[in-house]
Amino acid sequence: MILAGLDVATVTGFAILKGDSYVTAGAFHWQGKTSGEVFRHCRRIIYKMIDKYQITHVGVEQPLRTDIELPGRALEDGSTGPATRPPMKTFQRIYGLCAVVEEVCAAQSVDHRYINQGTWRKAFTGNGHATKQESLAYAQLIDRTITSLDAAEALGVAWCLRGLLDPRYAVPRGDLFDPQIPQNERTPF
């Protein structure tokens, strides 16, 4: 079983797991100025990723909901401004990228599924409301060189996907590491 986790956005994180082994994780920008150019680049990269690693399963963080509201900005008087929504252009780009990934997976007969953010965070960190920084800290237990929040989140998606596919790995991530055990004695796999 070789699987990829993706955190699809303007900067997209990816992680590859092979069975119980960690392979790689990273993040990159899609190339292109227009959505069409970005989607074409996405298609090429996903085809190459599937081919290079012989990926059999892909998990993608479920895209943002269009009814999401962002908290207002802090104002000088200590209050917060009104909540806002991301521009529709943001949703169109993310939904388009997710559709391209799903289409490439279908064309290559690769299992594809979306994974809710709270679900993968719970599986990876033990806390469904973990912050991006907490996800990065867990990712660095597996690979100290991971510095990208996007790569860390993609690793969380891959970790959760592996647990969904194989019950042997379905232990919440937070339960695997006892803080009392010295870091050099921890085994993430």
N, C-alpha and C positions, 0 to 999 in steps of 0.2 A: 504494500500500500504506500503510494507516494502521493502526498497531498500538498496543496498550496493554500495559504491563507492570504487574503487580500483585504486591505483597507483602502478602498477606491475613493480617490478625491483628486484635486489638482496635483498634490504630492501624494503618490500612491505607495503604500507600504506593501511588501510581500515577504512571505516566509515559506520555506520548504521543509517538510518533515518526511523522512523515509522510515516507515515502521516506527520503531522507538528511538530513532536517531534524528537529531537536529542536523540539517544540511546547511542552510544559509538564511539570512534575512537582510533586507535593505529597503531603500526607498528611492524613488525617482520622480521626475516631472515628465508629464506627457509632452511630446513635441508638437508644435503647431500653434497657429494663432486662432484659426476658426475652429468651431466644433467639429466640422467635417475632417479637418486635418488631425485634430486630436483623436477622434474616433478611429481614423485610419491607422495612426501610430499605435493606439491601444490594441487594435486587432493584430498587427504585426508582432507586438511584444508578447501578447498572450499566446499566440501560435508558437513563437520561439520558446517561451517558457515551458509550455506543455511538451514540446518536442525535446528540448534539452534535458529536462529532468524526468521525462516519461511520466508525467503527472496523471493520476487516475481519479483524483477528487479535488474539487476546488470549493473552498468556503469563502464567501464574501460578506463583509460586514453589511448588514441591512442598511440601505441608504436612508438618509434623513427623510422624515415625514414633512409634507408641505405645510402642515399646520403648526410646525415648531415655532416657538417664540424664544428669542434671545433676551436675557435679562437686560434691563436698561443700564446705561453707563452711570458710574458714580459722578455726582455733581459736586461742585465746590462746597455747597451748604450741607453735605453729608447725605443728602437724599439720592435717590436714583431716578434717572430719566425713564421715559416710557419704554416698554418692551418693544422689540422690533422683530421683523422676520427677514431671513436671508432673501436676497433678490431671486426672482424666478429663474434668472439665467444660471444661478448656482445649481438649482434643482435640475434644470434641463441638462446641464453638463454631467452631473453625477449620475442621473438616471440613464443618460445616453451611454456613459462608460460602462455602467452595470449591465445594460442591455447588450453591448458589444461583447463583454466577457461571457455572458450567458450564451450568446449565439455561437461564439468560438468553441465553448465547451460542448455545446450540442453538436456542432460540426465534427468535433474530434471524439465524440462518444465518451466524454469525461463527465462524471457525476458533478453536478453544480448545486449548491444550496446557499441561501442567504441565512445569516446567523445574527440574531438580535444582539445589540451592543451589551445589554445587561446580561444576556445568556453567556456570551464568551467571557465577559469580565468576571462573572461568578466562577466559571470553570477554570479560568487562568489564575485569578488572584484570590479567589474565595470570597470576593465581595462584588456583587453586581453593580455597585455604585463607585467602584474604584476610579481614581483619577488617572489621567494619562501618565502622570509621573509615577504613580504606583505600578501601573502596567509596565513602564520602562524599568523600574527596579526589579520586577520579577523576570523580565526578559533578560536583564543583565546577569541574573543568576545562571542563565543558560549560555549566554554569550556576552562576555564583558565588553566586547567591541561595539555592541548595539548602542547607538547614541540617538537615533531617530525615534521620535514618538510614533511615527507612522509605521516603522518597521516593528516596533514593539507591539503595537496593536495588531498588526498582521500576524505576528507570532501567536498572540492571544487567540485570534480567529482560528489559526491552524491547530493550535492546542485543543480548542473546544471541538473542532471538526473531528479530530482524531478520537476524542472521547465519544462523540456521537456515533462514529462508525465502528468502534471497537470498545466494548464495555470494559475491557481491561484497563483502559486509559480514562475512564469516566469518573475519576476522583477529582473533586474540586482542587484546583491548584493550591489554594491556601492551606489545605490539609496536608500537603506533601512536605512542606518545609516547617519544621519546628524551630522557632527562633533560638531555642536553647542549644541546637546542634551547630557547632562551628561551621562557617561557610565552606571551608575546604573539605569538610566531611559530607556535605550535601550532595546528593546525586539526583539531578533533575530528570533522568530517564532510567 
